Amino acid sequence: MRSKRRPFAAFAAPTRGTLGATIEGVKGFLVGLVLLVGCGGDQIDSFIGAECTRDSQCEERCFQGGNYPGGFCSIACASDNDCPSDTVCIEHDGGVCMFLCSELDCSRLGPRWGCHDEDRRTGGKDNVCIGD
């Protein structure tokens, strides 16, 4: 008795009813992808922006003190190339990646955060989220 299985079924034309479901699945995936990419997802995480009290709560380092109310997960940097696209490398603490005010509402970091012009590690100034 021969098997009813078709060896090249993956390459065969879809059966009635499956093409519509496949197209709808692809549409849903693409809409989700556009929303994720377009909105940038949640920018605050243990890599950059999460509140912290110790380094183990962050991917790299927990910066603390007056410039970082409540603690601030971030990464050390020598230039903007070391930072994610929505952040820049500022001069504090030997170089730390901080959110650009144009990319993040600083109030999302907490009540004592605001936008201030700070020296960039590679020269010039930028308006970044930092403690008031």
OpenMM code with the backbone's topology and positions (N, CA, C; nanometers):
from openmm import Vec3, app, unit

residues = "MET ARG SER LYS ARG ARG PRO PHE ALA ALA PHE ALA ALA PRO THR ARG GLY THR LEU GLY ALA THR ILE GLU GLY VAL LYS GLY PHE LEU VAL GLY LEU VAL LEU LEU VAL GLY CYS GLY GLY ASP GLN ILE ASP SER PHE ILE GLY ALA GLU CYS THR ARG ASP SER GLN CYS GLU GLU ARG CYS PHE GLN GLY GLY ASN TYR PRO GLY GLY PHE CYS SER ILE ALA CYS ALA SER ASP ASN ASP CYS PRO SER ASP THR VAL CYS ILE GLU HIS ASP GLY GLY VAL CYS MET PHE LEU CYS SER GLU LEU ASP CYS SER ARG LEU GLY PRO ARG TRP GLY CYS HIS ASP GLU ASP ARG ARG THR GLY GLY LYS ASP ASN VAL CYS ILE GLY ASP".split()
positions = [
    Vec3(0.0841, -0.1166, 0.0000),
    Vec3(0.0000, 0.0000, 0.0000),
    Vec3(0.0891, 0.1236, 0.0000),
    Vec3(0.0625, 0.2133, -0.0878),
    Vec3(0.1427, 0.3350, -0.0996),
    Vec3(0.0994, 0.4361, 0.0041),
    Vec3(0.1958, 0.5148, 0.0493),
    Vec3(0.1671, 0.6210, 0.1450),
    Vec3(0.0915, 0.7332, 0.0747),
    Vec3(0.0019, 0.7949, 0.1462),
    Vec3(-0.0734, 0.9068, 0.0906),
    Vec3(0.0050, 1.0374, 0.1032),
    Vec3(0.1183, 1.0312, 0.1651),
    Vec3(0.2016, 1.1495, 0.1846),
    Vec3(0.2666, 1.1906, 0.0544),
    Vec3(0.2639, 1.3174, 0.0233),
    Vec3(0.3266, 1.3685, -0.0977),
    Vec3(0.4670, 1.4157, -0.0623),
    Vec3(0.5701, 1.3683, -0.1307),
    Vec3(0.7068, 1.4035, -0.0946),
    Vec3(0.7397, 1.5514, -0.1121),
    Vec3(0.6740, 1.6218, -0.1980),
    Vec3(0.7047, 1.7633, -0.2216),
    Vec3(0.5862, 1.8512, -0.1824),
    Vec3(0.5164, 1.8130, -0.0774),
    Vec3(0.3966, 1.8850, -0.0357),
    Vec3(0.4272, 2.0304, -0.0022),
    Vec3(0.5452, 2.0578, 0.0482),
    Vec3(0.5795, 2.1955, 0.0851),
    Vec3(0.5851, 2.2860, -0.0367),
    Vec3(0.6082, 2.2292, -0.1538),
    Vec3(0.6181, 2.3080, -0.2755),
    Vec3(0.4898, 2.3066, -0.3569),
    Vec3(0.3924, 2.2314, -0.3129),
    Vec3(0.2678, 2.2197, -0.3866),
    Vec3(0.1816, 2.3438, -0.3644),
    Vec3(0.0899, 2.3659, -0.4539),
    Vec3(-0.0036, 2.4777, -0.4385),
    Vec3(-0.0878, 2.4536, -0.3139),
    Vec3(-0.1174, 2.5579, -0.2400),
    Vec3(-0.1961, 2.5399, -0.1184),
    Vec3(-0.3356, 2.4888, -0.1513),
    Vec3(-0.3898, 2.4135, -0.0577),
    Vec3(-0.5251, 2.3629, -0.0782),
    Vec3(-0.6238, 2.4735, -0.0469),
    Vec3(-0.7452, 2.4519, -0.0875),
    Vec3(-0.8487, 2.5535, -0.0705),
    Vec3(-0.8614, 2.5916, 0.0776),
    Vec3(-0.8605, 2.7217, 0.1039),
    Vec3(-0.8773, 2.7706, 0.2405),
    Vec3(-0.7469, 2.8013, 0.3125),
    Vec3(-0.6374, 2.7406, 0.2733),
    Vec3(-0.5117, 2.7647, 0.3453),
    Vec3(-0.4402, 2.8894, 0.2974),
    Vec3(-0.4615, 2.9299, 0.1732),
    Vec3(-0.3943, 3.0487, 0.1218),
    Vec3(-0.4393, 3.1729, 0.1970),
    Vec3(-0.5673, 3.1871, 0.2223),
    Vec3(-0.6185, 3.3029, 0.2961),
    Vec3(-0.5615, 3.3079, 0.4371),
    Vec3(-0.5548, 3.1930, 0.5022),
    Vec3(-0.5003, 3.1883, 0.6377),
    Vec3(-0.3517, 3.2244, 0.6375),
    Vec3(-0.2786, 3.1788, 0.5363),
    Vec3(-0.1362, 3.2094, 0.5256),
    Vec3(-0.1139, 3.3576, 0.5034),
    Vec3(-0.1913, 3.4175, 0.4163),
    Vec3(-0.1772, 3.5604, 0.3880),
    Vec3(-0.2109, 3.6413, 0.5127),
    Vec3(-0.3166, 3.6037, 0.5834),
    Vec3(-0.3537, 3.6752, 0.7059),
    Vec3(-0.2435, 3.6625, 0.8111),
    Vec3(-0.1819, 3.5462, 0.8214),
    Vec3(-0.0716, 3.5272, 0.9159),
    Vec3(0.0474, 3.6148, 0.8826),
    Vec3(0.0799, 3.6238, 0.7546),
    Vec3(0.1912, 3.7088, 0.7107),
    Vec3(0.1588, 3.8555, 0.7365),
    Vec3(0.0349, 3.8962, 0.7090),
    Vec3(-0.0063, 4.0346, 0.7348),
    Vec3(0.0092, 4.0687, 0.8828),
    Vec3(-0.0372, 3.9789, 0.9684),
    Vec3(-0.0276, 4.0016, 1.1134),
    Vec3(0.1170, 4.0144, 1.1586),
    Vec3(0.2010, 3.9286, 1.1062),
    Vec3(0.3438, 3.9343, 1.1394),
    Vec3(0.4037, 4.0673, 1.0962),
    Vec3(0.3740, 4.1105, 0.9729),
    Vec3(0.4303, 4.2355, 0.9219),
    Vec3(0.3807, 4.3564, 0.9998),
    Vec3(0.2528, 4.3577, 1.0369),
    Vec3(0.1996, 4.4689, 1.1166),
    Vec3(0.2712, 4.4734, 1.2517),
    Vec3(0.2888, 4.3587, 1.3156),
    Vec3(0.3600, 4.3538, 1.4432),
    Vec3(0.5037, 4.4001, 1.4295),
    Vec3(0.5694, 4.3605, 1.3238),
    Vec3(0.7084, 4.4007, 1.3002),
    Vec3(0.7187, 4.5513, 1.2796),
    Vec3(0.6283, 4.6084, 1.2017),
    Vec3(0.6282, 4.7529, 1.1776),
    Vec3(0.6064, 4.8281, 1.3081),
    Vec3(0.5134, 4.7818, 1.3913),
    Vec3(0.4887, 4.8486, 1.5187),
    Vec3(0.6100, 4.8406, 1.6092),
    Vec3(0.6733, 4.7267, 1.6150),
    Vec3(0.7915, 4.7110, 1.6988),
    Vec3(0.9051, 4.8001, 1.6523),
    Vec3(0.9345, 4.8011, 1.5239),
    Vec3(1.0427, 4.8818, 1.4694),
    Vec3(1.0070, 5.0295, 1.4734),
    Vec3(0.8853, 5.0632, 1.4334),
    Vec3(0.8438, 5.2028, 1.4275),
    Vec3(0.8397, 5.2692, 1.5637),
    Vec3(0.7985, 5.1963, 1.6651),
    Vec3(0.7875, 5.2549, 1.7982),
    Vec3(0.9155, 5.2402, 1.8769),
    Vec3(1.0056, 5.1567, 1.8315),
    Vec3(1.1323, 5.1415, 1.9002),
    Vec3(1.1242, 5.0560, 2.0249),
    Vec3(1.0072, 5.0040, 2.0580),
    Vec3(0.9940, 4.9225, 2.1759),
    Vec3(1.0161, 5.0059, 2.3011),
    Vec3(1.0274, 4.9413, 2.4156),
    Vec3(1.0520, 5.0118, 2.5399),
    Vec3(1.2010, 5.0374, 2.5514),
    Vec3(1.2407, 5.1643, 2.5581),
    Vec3(1.3819, 5.2007, 2.5586),
    Vec3(1.4475, 5.1790, 2.6939),
    Vec3(1.3702, 5.1768, 2.8008),
    Vec3(1.4252, 5.1657, 2.9350),
    Vec3(1.4349, 5.0189, 2.9718),
    Vec3(1.5571, 4.9733, 2.9972),
    Vec3(1.5785, 4.8339, 3.0350),
    Vec3(1.7061, 4.8230, 3.1169),
    Vec3(1.7467, 4.7016, 3.1487),
    Vec3(1.8653, 4.6818, 3.2328),
    Vec3(1.9950, 4.7152, 3.1592),
    Vec3(1.9857, 4.7387, 3.0296),
    Vec3(2.1035, 4.7817, 2.9532),
    Vec3(2.1227, 4.9315, 2.9722),
    Vec3(2.0166, 5.0083, 2.9457),
    Vec3(2.0211, 5.1537, 2.9664),
    Vec3(1.8869, 5.2021, 3.0182),
    Vec3(1.8908, 5.2700, 3.1319),
    Vec3(1.7743, 5.3414, 3.1815),
    Vec3(1.7035, 5.2857, 3.3030),
    Vec3(1.7191, 5.1586, 3.3341),
    Vec3(1.6484, 5.1027, 3.4488),
    Vec3(1.7037, 5.1597, 3.5788),
    Vec3(1.6155, 5.1735, 3.6762),
    Vec3(1.6571, 5.2157, 3.8093),
    Vec3(1.7333, 5.1002, 3.8744),
    Vec3(1.8335, 5.1338, 3.9556),
    Vec3(1.9160, 5.0287, 4.0156),
    Vec3(1.9813, 5.0769, 4.1450),
    Vec3(2.0273, 4.9801, 4.2221),
    Vec3(2.1041, 5.0099, 4.3434),
    Vec3(2.2396, 4.9390, 4.3430),
    Vec3(2.2567, 4.8447, 4.2489),
    Vec3(2.3856, 4.7734, 4.2393),
    Vec3(2.4079, 4.7247, 4.0956),
    Vec3(2.5342, 4.7019, 4.0616),
    Vec3(2.5713, 4.6619, 3.9253),
    Vec3(2.5018, 4.5345, 3.8788),
    Vec3(2.4767, 4.4414, 3.9695),
    Vec3(2.4169, 4.3134, 3.9296),
    Vec3(2.2750, 4.3280, 3.8745),
    Vec3(2.2130, 4.4437, 3.8931),
    Vec3(2.0793, 4.4675, 3.8395),
    Vec3(2.0839, 4.5184, 3.6957),
    Vec3(2.2035, 4.5430, 3.6453),
    Vec3(2.2220, 4.6019, 3.5119),
    Vec3(2.3046, 4.5089, 3.4235),
    Vec3(2.2951, 4.5313, 3.2944),
    Vec3(2.3777, 4.4544, 3.2014),
    Vec3(2.5254, 4.4862, 3.2204),
    Vec3(2.5581, 4.6148, 3.2481),
    Vec3(2.6982, 4.6506, 3.2688),
    Vec3(2.7223, 4.7161, 3.4038),
    Vec3(2.6612, 4.8337, 3.4254),
    Vec3(2.6947, 4.9096, 3.5455),
    Vec3(2.5766, 4.9908, 3.5956),
    Vec3(2.5681, 5.0058, 3.7274),
    Vec3(2.4696, 5.0913, 3.7911),
    Vec3(2.5396, 5.2206, 3.8325),
    Vec3(2.5048, 5.3293, 3.7649),
    Vec3(2.5614, 5.4600, 3.7997),
    Vec3(2.4736, 5.5211, 3.9080),
    Vec3(2.5364, 5.5765, 4.0133),
    Vec3(2.4610, 5.6320, 4.1253),
    Vec3(2.5121, 5.7703, 4.1608),
    Vec3(2.4325, 5.8417, 4.2370),
    Vec3(2.4694, 5.9753, 4.2807),
    Vec3(2.3740, 6.0785, 4.2256),
    Vec3(2.4068, 6.2054, 4.2463),
    Vec3(2.3198, 6.3160, 4.2101),
    Vec3(2.2788, 6.3222, 4.0645),
    Vec3(2.3663, 6.2814, 3.9736),
    Vec3(2.3324, 6.2842, 3.8312),
    Vec3(2.2385, 6.1711, 3.7907),
    Vec3(2.2219, 6.0720, 3.8795),
    Vec3(2.1447, 5.9515, 3.8466),
    Vec3(2.0478, 5.9193, 3.9610),
    Vec3(1.9434, 6.0021, 3.9807),
    Vec3(1.8502, 5.9791, 4.0917),
    Vec3(1.7885, 5.8397, 4.0875),
    Vec3(1.7998, 5.7673, 4.1971),
    Vec3(1.7451, 5.6322, 4.2041),
    Vec3(1.8336, 5.5280, 4.1395),
    Vec3(1.9504, 5.5690, 4.0889),
    Vec3(2.0399, 5.4783, 4.0176),
    Vec3(2.0001, 5.4681, 3.8715),
    Vec3(2.0976, 5.4399, 3.7852),
    Vec3(2.0736, 5.4391, 3.6408),
    Vec3(2.1616, 5.3341, 3.5745),
    Vec3(2.0999, 5.2314, 3.5174),
    Vec3(2.1751, 5.1314, 3.4412),
    Vec3(2.2238, 5.1950, 3.3115),
    Vec3(2.3516, 5.1802, 3.2817),
    Vec3(2.4057, 5.2291, 3.1559),
    Vec3(2.5381, 5.1592, 3.1280),
    Vec3(2.6053, 5.2072, 3.0265),
    Vec3(2.7347, 5.1501, 2.9909),
    Vec3(2.8390, 5.2607, 2.9845),
    Vec3(2.9607, 5.2249, 3.0173),
    Vec3(3.0722, 5.3184, 3.0047),
    Vec3(3.1025, 5.3360, 2.8558),
    Vec3(3.1554, 5.4533, 2.8202),
    Vec3(3.1811, 5.4795, 2.6784),
    Vec3(3.2992, 5.5737, 2.6609),
    Vec3(3.3586, 5.5662, 2.5439),
    Vec3(3.4644, 5.6589, 2.5050),
    Vec3(3.4143, 5.7543, 2.3972),
    Vec3(3.3096, 5.7128, 2.3242),
    Vec3(3.2504, 5.7962, 2.2197),
    Vec3(3.1074, 5.7504, 2.1964),
    Vec3(3.0344, 5.8265, 2.1147),
    Vec3(2.8956, 5.7912, 2.0814),
    Vec3(2.8853, 5.6548, 2.0145),
    Vec3(2.9917, 5.6105, 1.9490),
    Vec3(2.9915, 5.4800, 1.8823),
    Vec3(2.9737, 5.3650, 1.9804),
    Vec3(3.0031, 5.3888, 2.1078),
    Vec3(2.9885, 5.2854, 2.2100),
    Vec3(2.8461, 5.2781, 2.2653),
    Vec3(2.7613, 5.3726, 2.2257),
    Vec3(2.6267, 5.3864, 2.2819),
    Vec3(2.5188, 5.3474, 2.1809),
    Vec3(2.4021, 5.3026, 2.2316),
    Vec3(2.2882, 5.2779, 2.1425),
    Vec3(2.2459, 5.4056, 2.0706),
    Vec3(2.1700, 5.3922, 1.9646),
    Vec3(2.1371, 5.5050, 1.8774),
    Vec3(2.0563, 5.6152, 1.9448),
    Vec3(1.9815, 5.5858, 2.0502),
    Vec3(1.9015, 5.6895, 2.1164),
    Vec3(1.9746, 5.7539, 2.2341),
    Vec3(2.1047, 5.7292, 2.2437),
    Vec3(2.1863, 5.7839, 2.3517),
    Vec3(2.3157, 5.8432, 2.2963),
    Vec3(2.3821, 5.9230, 2.3803),
    Vec3(2.5138, 5.9775, 2.3462),
    Vec3(2.6062, 5.9588, 2.4652),
    Vec3(2.7335, 5.9650, 2.4382),
    Vec3(2.8359, 5.9492, 2.5410),
    Vec3(2.8677, 6.0867, 2.6006),
    Vec3(2.8339, 6.1041, 2.7287),
    Vec3(2.8650, 6.2319, 2.7936),
    Vec3(2.9850, 6.2162, 2.8867),
    Vec3(3.0407, 6.3285, 2.9269),
    Vec3(3.1667, 6.3341, 2.9997),
    Vec3(3.1613, 6.2819, 3.1433),
    Vec3(3.0467, 6.2732, 3.2055),
    Vec3(3.0363, 6.2301, 3.3456),
    Vec3(3.0955, 6.0914, 3.3690),
    Vec3(3.1562, 6.0736, 3.4834),
    Vec3(3.2072, 5.9429, 3.5287),
    Vec3(3.2974, 5.8746, 3.4273),
    Vec3(3.3773, 5.9518, 3.3561),
    Vec3(3.4705, 5.8945, 3.2592),
    Vec3(3.4050, 5.8539, 3.1285),
    Vec3(3.2781, 5.8863, 3.1118),
    Vec3(3.2029, 5.8528, 2.9904),
    Vec3(3.0890, 5.7580, 3.0220),
    Vec3(2.9666, 5.8050, 3.0013),
    Vec3(2.8478, 5.7237, 3.0259),
    Vec3(2.7437, 5.7556, 2.9186),
    Vec3(2.6784, 5.6528, 2.8678),
    Vec3(2.5729, 5.6707, 2.7673),
    Vec3(2.4457, 5.7190, 2.8365),
    Vec3(2.3921, 5.8309, 2.7861),
    Vec3(2.2697, 5.8883, 2.8424),
    Vec3(2.1707, 5.9144, 2.7289),
    Vec3(2.0409, 5.9045, 2.7613),
    Vec3(1.9366, 5.9274, 2.6621),
    Vec3(1.9357, 6.0719, 2.6140),
    Vec3(1.9182, 6.0885, 2.4841),
    Vec3(1.8940, 6.2214, 2.4275),
    Vec3(1.7508, 6.2618, 2.4621),
    Vec3(1.7310, 6.3877, 2.4995),
    Vec3(1.5959, 6.4357, 2.5316),
    Vec3(1.5025, 6.4251, 2.4120),
    Vec3(1.5567, 6.4358, 2.2937),
    Vec3(1.4741, 6.4252, 2.1730),
    Vec3(1.4251, 6.2822, 2.1493),
    Vec3(1.4842, 6.1849, 2.2167),
    Vec3(1.4492, 6.0436, 2.1971),
    Vec3(1.3658, 5.9843, 2.3106),
    Vec3(1.3636, 6.0506, 2.4267),
    Vec3(1.2944, 5.9944, 2.5432),
    Vec3(1.2397, 6.1067, 2.6290),
    Vec3(1.1179, 6.0916, 2.6771),
    Vec3(1.0611, 6.1844, 2.7746),
    Vec3(1.1292, 6.1533, 2.9077),
    Vec3(1.2143, 6.2441, 2.9528),
    Vec3(1.2962, 6.2199, 3.0725),
    Vec3(1.2134, 6.1890, 3.1968),
    Vec3(1.0902, 6.2352, 3.2022),
    Vec3(1.0064, 6.2075, 3.3191),
    Vec3(0.9788, 6.0582, 3.3340),
    Vec3(0.9963, 5.9813, 3.2280),
    Vec3(0.9792, 5.8351, 3.2376),
    Vec3(1.0845, 5.7719, 3.3274),
    Vec3(1.1973, 5.8424, 3.3470),
    Vec3(1.3037, 5.7901, 3.4332),
    Vec3(1.2759, 5.8176, 3.5808),
    Vec3(1.1876, 5.9115, 3.6088),
    Vec3(1.1539, 5.9436, 3.7471),
    Vec3(1.1333, 6.0926, 3.7663),
    Vec3(1.0832, 6.1311, 3.8845),
    Vec3(1.0482, 6.2707, 3.9093),
    Vec3(1.1675, 6.3666, 3.9177),
    Vec3(1.2855, 6.3184, 3.9463),
    Vec3(1.4010, 6.4082, 3.9611),
    Vec3(1.4908, 6.4108, 3.8376),
    Vec3(1.4360, 6.3673, 3.7241),
    Vec3(1.5113, 6.3675, 3.5989),
    Vec3(1.4638, 6.4812, 3.5100),
    Vec3(1.5556, 6.5398, 3.4348),
    Vec3(1.5194, 6.6467, 3.3430),
    Vec3(1.6196, 6.6560, 3.2284),
    Vec3(1.5935, 6.7474, 3.1368),
    Vec3(1.6808, 6.7696, 3.0214),
    Vec3(1.7818, 6.8790, 3.0537),
    Vec3(1.9072, 6.8483, 3.0288),
    Vec3(2.0131, 6.9456, 3.0539),
    Vec3(2.1202, 6.9334, 2.9468),
    Vec3(2.1809, 7.0457, 2.9123),
    Vec3(2.2952, 7.0445, 2.8199),
    Vec3(2.4163, 6.9923, 2.8957),
    Vec3(2.4775, 6.8891, 2.8422),
    Vec3(2.5948, 6.8282, 2.9047),
    Vec3(2.7057, 6.8141, 2.8016),
    Vec3(2.8301, 6.8144, 2.8493),
    Vec3(2.9456, 6.7977, 2.7614),
    Vec3(2.9508, 6.6552, 2.7088),
    Vec3(2.9673, 6.6436, 2.5777),
    Vec3(2.9876, 6.5130, 2.5164),
    Vec3(3.1332, 6.4726, 2.5320),
    Vec3(3.1575, 6.3469, 2.5402),
    Vec3(3.2935, 6.2938, 2.5591),
    Vec3(3.3842, 6.3338, 2.4432),
    Vec3(3.3301, 6.3443, 2.3246),
    Vec3(3.4104, 6.3762, 2.2062),
    Vec3(3.4039, 6.5229, 2.1673),
    Vec3(3.3473, 6.6073, 2.2558),
    Vec3(3.3394, 6.7504, 2.2295),
    Vec3(3.1982, 6.7957, 2.1985),
    Vec3(3.1720, 6.9210, 2.2262),
    Vec3(3.0391, 6.9762, 2.2041),
    Vec3(2.9467, 6.9434, 2.3195),
    Vec3(2.8228, 6.9849, 2.3059),
    Vec3(2.7219, 6.9604, 2.4093),
    Vec3(2.5994, 6.8959, 2.3455),
    Vec3(2.5203, 6.8288, 2.4291),
    Vec3(2.3934, 6.7738, 2.3849),
    Vec3(2.2954, 6.7794, 2.4992),
    Vec3(2.1674, 6.7872, 2.4655),
    Vec3(2.0599, 6.7912, 2.5626),
    Vec3(2.0232, 6.6472, 2.5976),
    Vec3(2.0575, 6.6064, 2.7215),
    Vec3(2.0357, 6.4685, 2.7634),
    Vec3(1.9536, 6.4617, 2.8913),
    Vec3(1.8961, 6.3455, 2.9165),
    Vec3(1.8240, 6.3201, 3.0404),
    Vec3(1.9269, 6.2941, 3.1499),
    Vec3(1.9186, 6.3724, 3.2564),
    Vec3(2.0109, 6.3576, 3.3688),
    Vec3(1.9427, 6.4130, 3.4934),
    Vec3(1.9914, 6.3775, 3.6087),
    Vec3(1.9303, 6.4229, 3.7339),
    Vec3(1.9314, 6.5748, 3.7478),
    Vec3(1.8234, 6.6290, 3.8033),
    Vec3(1.8134, 6.7743, 3.8249),
    Vec3(1.9033, 6.8214, 3.9374),
] * unit.nanometer
topology = app.Topology()
chain = topology.addChain("A")
for resn in residues:
    res = topology.addResidue(resn, chain)
    for name in ("N", "CA", "C"):
        topology.addAtom(name, app.Element.getBySymbol(name[0]), res)
